[in-house]
Amino acid sequence: MLTYLLNHKLITSQQFGILSKFSTCTQLLDCLNDWTLSIHNRHDADIIYFDFAKGFDSVSHTKLVHKLQAYGITGILLKLLSDFFV
């Protein structure tokens, strides 16, 4: 599925958290570096945090499955994901 999403440009090749060498820890280090450079260069640094804990609990599973179908995910993979969401 990851290959499909990357090949069809549905996620960036620098997506943190799910790709090799792009862990959430790496993301934090990358952000810290950006913020430090911004402050060092006397630029503003606005930071907004979002908490996606239990994000799939608040999403309509029917709409999510429909969106996956729209992205071209079908067959056994779609069935597996649909069963996972239930």
N, CA, C and O of each residue as an XYZ file, in Angstrom:
344
protein
N       0.821     -1.177      0.000
C       0.000      0.000      0.000
C       0.871      1.249      0.000
O       0.566      2.229     -0.679
N       1.946      1.205      0.758
C       2.844      2.351      0.832
C       3.430      2.666     -0.542
O       3.504      3.831     -0.935
N       3.843      1.641     -1.265
C       4.383      1.831     -2.609
C       3.342      2.472     -3.516
O       3.649      3.384     -4.284
N       2.120      1.991     -3.419
C       1.026      2.542     -4.225
C       0.834      4.030     -3.915
O       0.739      4.850     -4.828
N       0.777      4.372     -2.632
C       0.572      5.765     -2.235
C       1.711      6.659     -2.722
O       1.477      7.782     -3.166
N       2.933      6.162     -2.638
C       4.086      6.932     -3.109
C       4.075      7.069     -4.634
O       4.297      8.158     -5.163
N       3.818      5.969     -5.333
C       3.833      5.983     -6.800
C       2.754      6.885     -7.383
O       2.941      7.473     -8.448
N       1.638      6.993     -6.697
C       0.546      7.823     -7.184
C       0.544      9.218     -6.541
O      -0.422      9.973     -6.652
N       1.650      9.533     -5.869
C       1.841     10.854     -5.241
C       0.694     11.244     -4.314
O       0.262     12.397     -4.279
N       0.210     10.245     -3.559
C      -0.836     10.502     -2.573
C      -0.235     10.867     -1.225
O      -0.917     11.431     -0.369
N       1.037     10.548     -1.034
C       1.814     11.031      0.110
C       3.182     11.438     -0.413
O       3.624     10.959     -1.457
N       3.834     12.304      0.300
C       5.163     12.759     -0.089
C       6.211     11.697      0.262
O       6.003     10.890      1.168
N       7.312     11.704     -0.442
C       8.389     10.746     -0.156
C       9.127     11.106      1.124
O      10.041     10.391      1.534
N       8.743     12.198      1.755
C       9.347     12.617      3.020
C       8.328     12.574      4.157
O       8.444     13.318      5.130
N       7.334     11.703      4.030
C       6.296     11.552      5.049
C       6.912     10.966      6.317
O       7.400      9.836      6.304
N       6.891     11.712      7.386
C       7.465     11.229      8.636
C       6.528     10.242      9.316
O       5.306     10.347      9.204
N       7.114      9.285     10.019
C       6.343      8.368     10.846
C       6.065      7.021     10.211
O       5.855      6.041     10.925
N       6.058      6.942      8.864
C       5.751      5.661      8.239
C       6.806      5.199      7.247
O       6.753      4.058      6.787
N       7.752      6.044      6.909
C       8.789      5.678      5.953
C      10.116      5.437      6.661
O      10.406      6.043      7.693
N      10.905      4.551      6.096
C      12.235      4.281      6.622
C      13.055      5.566      6.596
O      13.008      6.318      5.622
N      13.787      5.811      7.642
C      14.645      6.990      7.821
C      13.855      8.284      8.030
O      14.443      9.365      8.039
N      12.545      8.193      8.197
C      11.719      9.364      8.457
C      10.833      9.101      9.669
O       9.607      9.138      9.571
N      11.458      8.837     10.802
C      10.715      8.537     12.027
C      10.150      9.818     12.635
O      10.509     10.923     12.229
N       9.275      9.655     13.599
C       8.731     10.829     14.284
C       9.833     11.533     15.082
O       9.792     12.750     15.267
N      10.804     10.771     15.546
C      11.944     11.378     16.251
C      12.750     12.248     15.281
O      13.175     13.348     15.635
N      12.955     11.757     14.069
C      13.665     12.518     13.045
C      12.889     13.788     12.707
O      13.477     14.846     12.484
N      11.567     13.671     12.673
C      10.741     14.843     12.392
C      10.951     15.920     13.454
O      11.095     17.098     13.128
N      10.968     15.517     14.721
C      11.177     16.483     15.798
C      12.546     17.159     15.691
O      12.668     18.365     15.905
N      13.561     16.382     15.361
C      14.897     16.954     15.194
C      14.930     17.923     14.016
O      15.549     18.984     14.097
N      14.270     17.558     12.930
C      14.194     18.419     11.751
C      13.476     19.725     12.080
O      13.919     20.803     11.684
N      12.370     19.621     12.802
C      11.626     20.823     13.214
C      12.457     21.694     14.136
O      12.508     22.912     13.966
N      13.106     21.080     15.105
C      13.939     21.838     16.036
C      15.038     22.589     15.289
O      15.341     23.738     15.608
N      15.629     21.936     14.299
C      16.650     22.598     13.488
C      16.062     23.795     12.741
O      16.660     24.872     12.723
N      14.891     23.609     12.125
C      14.245     24.714     11.404
C      13.936     25.880     12.341
O      14.179     27.037     12.000
N      13.402     25.572     13.521
C      13.051     26.620     14.482
C      14.302     27.360     14.957
O      14.302     28.585     15.077
N      15.352     26.612     15.223
C      16.602     27.214     15.691
C      17.184     28.153     14.631
O      17.621     29.260     14.946
N      17.187     27.700     13.369
C      17.680     28.553     12.285
C      16.819     29.805     12.134
O      17.337     30.898     11.910
N      15.525     29.641     12.256
C      14.616     30.784     12.142
C      14.889     31.821     13.224
O      14.990     33.015     12.941
N      15.005     31.366     14.442
C      15.273     32.274     15.568
C      16.656     32.906     15.429
O      16.830     34.099     15.679
N      17.639     32.096     15.027
C      19.001     32.605     14.844
C      19.040     33.709     13.782
O      19.788     34.679     13.908
N      18.225     33.548     12.736
C      18.176     34.536     11.647
C      17.150     35.645     11.893
O      16.812     36.414     10.994
N      16.664     35.704     13.145
C      15.712     36.732     13.576
C      14.408     36.733     12.760
O      13.831     37.783     12.475
N      13.970     35.525     12.397
C      12.670     35.373     11.732
C      11.655     34.870     12.755
O      12.017     34.264     13.763
N      10.390     35.129     12.481
C       9.330     34.605     13.350
C       9.237     33.095     13.193
O       9.502     32.547     12.124
N       8.861     32.447     14.265
C       8.654     30.997     14.223
C       7.328     30.693     14.922
O       7.268     30.627     16.150
N       6.276     30.510     14.138
C       4.973     30.131     14.683
C       4.866     28.616     14.668
O       5.139     27.976     13.653
N       4.473     28.055     15.784
C       4.410     26.599     15.922
C       3.016     26.223     16.406
O       2.523     26.758     17.398
N       2.400     25.308     15.702
C       1.064     24.829     16.056
C       1.134     23.316     16.210
O       1.672     22.623     15.347
N       0.595     22.813     17.301
C       0.576     21.380     17.546
C      -0.841     20.842     17.372
O      -1.812     21.466     17.799
N      -0.944     19.689     16.747
C      -2.221     18.985     16.620
C      -2.081     17.630     17.287
O      -1.055     16.966     17.141
N      -3.089     17.224     18.006
C      -3.093     15.911     18.645
C      -4.068     15.011     17.887
O      -5.282     15.206     17.944
N      -3.520     14.024     17.176
C      -4.355     13.120     16.395
C      -4.603     11.803     17.126
O      -4.935     10.799     16.496
N      -4.446     11.801     18.440
C      -4.694     10.585     19.216
C      -6.106     10.099     18.950
O      -7.066     10.869     18.989
N      -6.210      8.837     18.686
C      -7.500      8.203     18.386
C      -8.182      8.878     17.204
O      -9.409      8.978     17.167
N      -7.400      9.338     16.248
C      -7.936     10.045     15.092
C      -8.941      9.241     14.294
O      -9.911      9.795     13.777
N      -8.718      7.931     14.187
C      -9.649      7.115     13.409
C     -10.955      6.885     14.151
O     -11.941      6.476     13.538
N     -10.985      7.137     15.457
C     -12.225      6.960     16.217
C     -13.245      8.046     15.878
O     -14.447      7.839     16.044
N     -12.778      9.190     15.410
C     -13.694     10.294     15.135
C     -13.970     10.476     13.644
O     -14.642     11.428     13.246
N     -13.454      9.569     12.824
C     -13.643      9.637     11.377
C     -14.720      8.637     10.972
O     -14.770      7.521     11.489
N     -15.572      9.043     10.051
C     -16.562      8.116      9.513
C     -15.841      7.035      8.725
O     -15.205      7.319      7.710
N     -15.938      5.801      9.192
C     -15.247      4.701      8.522
C     -15.794      4.486      7.117
O     -15.049      4.129      6.205
N     -17.088      4.701      6.944
C     -17.699      4.560      5.614
C     -17.090      5.567      4.646
O     -16.758      5.217      3.514
N     -16.940      6.820      5.086
C     -16.355      7.852      4.228
C     -14.882      7.570      3.964
O     -14.392      7.821      2.862
N     -14.175      7.055      4.959
C     -12.768      6.730      4.794
C     -12.591      5.630      3.753
O     -11.712      5.726      2.895
N     -13.409      4.597      3.819
C     -13.340      3.509      2.843
C     -13.668      4.045      1.443
O     -13.021      3.673      0.464
N     -14.660      4.908      1.359
C     -15.020      5.513      0.074
C     -13.848      6.317     -0.490
O     -13.577      6.258     -1.690
N     -13.161      7.057      0.356
C     -12.016      7.856     -0.076
C     -10.874      6.945     -0.553
O     -10.207      7.244     -1.544
N     -10.657      5.835      0.163
C      -9.630      4.890     -0.268
C      -9.961      4.324     -1.646
O      -9.076      4.165     -2.486
N     -11.244      4.021     -1.873
C     -11.674      3.552     -3.190
C     -11.413      4.615     -4.251
O     -10.979      4.293     -5.358
N     -11.672      5.868     -3.923
C     -11.443      6.962     -4.867
C      -9.963      7.090     -5.220
O      -9.616      7.531     -6.315
N      -9.090      6.702     -4.285
C      -7.648      6.723     -4.537
C      -7.195      5.492     -5.320
O      -6.024      5.378     -5.682
N      -8.122      4.573     -5.578
C      -7.797      3.398     -6.381
C      -7.451      2.161     -5.581
O      -7.002      1.167     -6.150
N      -7.649      2.200     -4.287
C      -7.382      1.027     -3.451
C      -8.626      0.147     -3.474
O      -9.710      0.585     -3.086
N      -8.469     -1.085     -3.925
C      -9.600     -1.997     -4.091
C      -9.217     -3.406     -3.661
O      -8.118     -3.641     -3.157
N     -10.123     -4.321     -3.863
C      -9.848     -5.739     -3.663
C      -9.565     -6.127     -2.235
O     -10.166     -5.609     -1.293
N      -8.636     -7.051     -2.097
C      -8.313     -7.633     -0.793
C      -7.785     -6.564      0.172
O      -8.112     -6.580      1.358
N      -6.981     -5.653     -0.332
C      -6.430     -4.610      0.542
C      -7.540     -3.731      1.105
O      -7.534     -3.414      2.294
N      -8.487     -3.335      0.268
C      -9.594     -2.517      0.748
C     -10.419     -3.290      1.771
O     -10.840     -2.727      2.782
N     -10.651     -4.573      1.514
C     -11.413     -5.409      2.453
C     -10.668     -5.498      3.786
O     -11.275     -5.364      4.849
N      -9.370     -5.721      3.732
C      -8.559     -5.809      4.952
C      -8.641     -4.512      5.757
O      -8.829     -4.543      6.973
N      -8.500     -3.377      5.079
C      -8.574     -2.088      5.772
C      -9.973     -1.846      6.330
O     -10.117     -1.364      7.454
N     -11.001     -2.175      5.555
C     -12.380     -2.005      6.011
C     -12.631     -2.820      7.275
O     -13.253     -2.331      8.219
N     -12.149     -4.060      7.295
C     -12.326     -4.908      8.472
C     -11.552     -4.352      9.671
O     -11.994     -4.494     10.812
N     -10.406     -3.723      9.421
C      -9.602     -3.145     10.492
C     -10.326     -1.969     11.144
O     -10.255     -1.798     12.361
N     -11.019     -1.159     10.346
C     -11.701      0.018     10.868
C     -12.905     -0.323     11.719
O     -13.308      0.475     12.565
N     -13.487     -1.490     11.513
C     -14.725     -1.853     12.232
C     -14.431     -2.198     13.668
O     -15.345     -2.526     14.424
